[in-house]
Amino acid sequence: MQIAIDTSSIKQTTWGEYAARFVMGGTVTAAAGLIARHFGPSVGGLFLAFPAIFPASATLIEKHEKEKKEAAGLNGTNQARRAASVDAAGSSMGAWGLLVFGLLFWQLEPGYNSAFVLLLATLSWLMVSIVIWHIRR
C-alpha cells in the first residue's frame, strides 16, 4: 500500500456529516478548555490531544463503506468495520507521533527558539508516524 491522497470521498460526504465532525471537534476542544481552566494547562493539554474528529470519522467511514456494498447488493457490515478499523489503526499511529511532538515541544521550548522547536517537533511527528506505518506494513 502506498501513501496517497484520495479526494473522491469529499463528494460522498454531506454537509450534515461535516457539521457532525465540526460539532464533535468543537465539543472536545471546549471540554479540554474547561478541564484546563479547572486542573491547569498540562492536564487540559492531555485532553486536547484526543483525536476530536475520530469518533465521527470512524462512524462515517463505516456508513459509507456499508452503503457502497449494499448498493452492489451485498452485505457490507464486515467490510465497513474493517475500513473503520484501518482508519483507527492510522489514528493510533499518528497518536504516537503526536506523543513525540508533545514531549519534544514540552522539553525543548523553554530553552530554544519556539519556531525552531515547532519545526523540529512537527518533523519528528511526521517521521515517527511514517516509521510506525512502515513497521506495521
PAFILUM-530813 format. One line per 4 residues: their letters; for each residue x, y, z of C-alpha. Coordinates in Angstrom, 1 decimal, padded with zeros to 4 digits. Example, Ala and Ser with C-alpha at 12.3 -4.5 7.8 and 13.67 -1.06 7.14 Angstrom:
2
AS> 012.3 -004.5 007.8  013.7 -001.1 007.1
//
This chain:
137
MQIA> 000.0 000.0 000.0  001.3 003.4 -000.9  000.5 006.6 000.9  -001.8 008.6 -001.3
IDTS> -004.5 011.3 -001.2  -007.9 010.3 -002.4  -010.2 013.2 -002.8  -013.2 011.1 -004.1
SIKQ> -014.6 010.8 -000.5  -015.1 014.6 -000.5  -018.0 014.2 -003.0  -019.6 011.4 -000.8
TTWG> -019.7 013.5 002.4  -022.7 015.6 003.1  -022.8 018.9 004.8  -024.5 017.3 007.8
EYAA> -021.6 014.9 008.1  -019.2 017.8 008.0  -021.3 019.5 010.6  -021.1 016.4 012.9
RFVM> -017.3 016.4 012.6  -017.2 020.1 013.4  -019.5 019.8 016.4  -017.6 016.8 017.7
GGTV> -014.3 018.6 017.4  -015.6 021.8 018.9  -017.1 019.9 021.8  -013.9 018.0 022.6
TAAA> -011.9 021.2 022.3  -014.3 023.1 024.6  -014.2 020.3 027.1  -010.4 020.4 027.1
GLIA> -010.5 024.1 027.7  -012.8 023.7 030.7  -010.6 020.9 032.0  -007.5 023.2 031.6
RHFG> -009.3 026.0 033.4  -010.1 023.8 036.3  -007.0 021.5 036.5  -004.3 023.5 034.7
PSVG> -002.9 023.6 031.2  -000.9 020.4 031.4  -004.0 018.3 032.2  -006.1 020.2 029.7
GLFL> -003.4 019.6 027.0  -003.7 015.8 027.6  -007.4 016.0 026.7  -006.8 018.3 023.8
AFPA> -004.6 015.6 022.3  -007.7 013.4 022.0  -008.4 012.9 018.2  -011.5 015.0 018.3
IFPA> -013.0 014.1 015.0  -012.0 010.4 015.1  -015.3 009.1 016.5  -017.3 011.0 013.9
SATL> -014.9 010.0 011.1  -015.0 006.3 012.1  -018.8 006.1 012.0  -018.9 008.0 008.7
IEKH> -016.4 005.7 007.1  -018.4 002.7 008.3  -021.6 004.2 007.0  -020.1 005.0 003.5
EKEK> -018.5 001.6 003.1  -021.7 -000.2 004.1  -023.7 001.9 001.6  -021.3 001.1 -001.2
KEAA> -021.6 -002.6 -000.6  -025.4 -002.5 -000.2  -025.7 -000.6 -003.4  -024.0 -003.6 -005.1
GLNG> -026.4 -005.9 -003.4  -024.0 -007.2 -000.8  -024.0 -007.1 003.0  -021.2 -004.6 003.7
TNQA> -021.2 -004.8 007.5  -017.9 -006.7 007.8  -016.1 -004.6 005.1  -017.4 -001.4 006.7
RRAA> -016.0 -002.5 010.1  -012.6 -003.4 008.5  -012.5 000.0 006.8  -013.2 001.8 010.1
SVDA> -010.6 -000.3 011.9  -007.9 000.6 009.3  -008.7 004.3 010.0  -008.4 003.6 013.7
AGSS> -005.0 002.0 013.2  -003.9 005.1 011.3  -005.1 007.3 014.0  -003.2 005.4 016.6
MGAW> 000.0 005.6 014.5  -000.5 009.3 014.3  -001.1 009.5 018.1  002.3 008.0 018.7
GLLV> 003.8 010.8 016.6  001.7 013.3 018.5  003.1 012.0 021.7  006.6 012.6 020.4
FGLL> 005.6 016.0 019.2  004.2 017.0 022.6  007.2 015.6 024.6  009.7 017.4 022.4
FWQL> 007.9 020.7 022.4  007.4 020.5 026.2  011.0 019.7 026.9  012.7 022.0 024.3
EPGY> 010.6 025.1 024.0  011.7 026.8 027.3  015.3 026.8 026.2  015.1 027.3 022.4
NSAF> 013.5 029.4 019.7  009.8 028.5 019.6  009.7 028.4 015.8  012.7 026.1 015.6
VLLL> 011.2 023.8 018.3  007.8 023.8 016.5  009.5 022.8 013.2  011.6 020.1 014.9
ATLS> 008.6 018.7 016.8  006.5 018.7 013.6  009.2 016.9 011.6  009.6 014.4 014.5
WLMV> 005.8 013.7 014.5  005.9 013.1 010.8  008.9 010.8 010.9  007.6 008.7 013.9
SIVI> 004.2 008.3 012.2  005.8 007.2 008.9  008.2 004.8 010.6  005.4 003.2 012.6
WHIR> 003.4 002.9 009.4  006.3 001.1 007.7  006.8 -001.2 010.7  003.1 -002.1 010.6
R> 003.3 -003.0 006.9
//
